[in-house]
Amino acid sequence: MSYRTALDHVLTGAVASGGEPARTQGRFPRSGVTALGRAGLLGLTVAPELGGGGWGLAEAVDVVASVARVCPAAATVLRSHYAAVAVVEAYGGAWVRAEIAAGRHLCSLALEEDGPQAAARRTGEVVTLRGRKRQVVAAGEADSYLWSSGPSEAGQGGSSLWLVPAHAPDLYVPARAAGPGPSGSATSTVCADPVRVPASALLGEDGGGEGLVRDLVLPWLTELAAATDQEPVLVAS
């Protein structure tokens, strides 16, 4: 079954039925996101050898544009997910990529600072993250966040990117205030106070996050935002 056939099937079912509660009640379109995962659309851009679709940005744009017509909230969630997966697919481990391919893992971007640059400190094989991110789509709903911080090693410049599990202790969403995204997109603030992750959660090189945002996240986010007629919102550390 092609991704278009799978997409057409879920659009007229769970995605469409979740669109109205998202718009009128601000309800996160969980059933629609789950259906997109089961149809293989969360894993659209993951490598086929891990169970993904193996498609690229053009197909992701097609999916997001189609979903936006029936549920803008779900399209916004997909936009953030696909932009984050662009980095995870390039630098993440096989397990999480396979989970995304299987439709069991939703990613989101946590790149815009709400205050000073998020900090990272490495002690052995553990990294402690502190910071506050705003305008995070699917806050409290995603399974992981692509989190930016300063480098974890003293004396380095730039920024670093980490894949932070949403269930990490002391990672929390302090409020459900309406963000700039469509109603139901669960756009809010996420805080790490602090959060400890393994050093292996680093994506790419320590201090190399700015290049990854420039070369991977922003091109995807810009094209996907155009598909939903929204401006990309991103201020990377």
NORRA-V512529 format. One line per field, one symbol per residue. ss: DSSP state (2 for helix, 1 for strand, 0 for the rest). psi: psi as a letter, one per 20 degrees, with the letter a starting at -180 (. if undefined). Layout:
BEGIN
ss: ???
psi: ???
END
This chain:
BEGIN
ss: 002222222222222222222222200002222222220000000002220000002222222222220002222222222222222222200222222220000011110010000011111001111111111100000001111111000000001111111000001100000000000000011111111111222110000122222222222222222220000000000
psi: prhhggghghgidhgghigghgghikppmghggghhghjjhhjhjqqhijjrhjrbgghggggggghhhhnhghhgghghghhghhgghhirrhghhhgghijjppqrpmipqmbrpqqpppocjppppprpqrloqkpihrhrpopqrrqipqiqabrqpqopphjppjprohqkqpairqpiiloaqpqomrppqqhiipobqpijhhhhgghggggghghhhhhjkqppopoq.
END
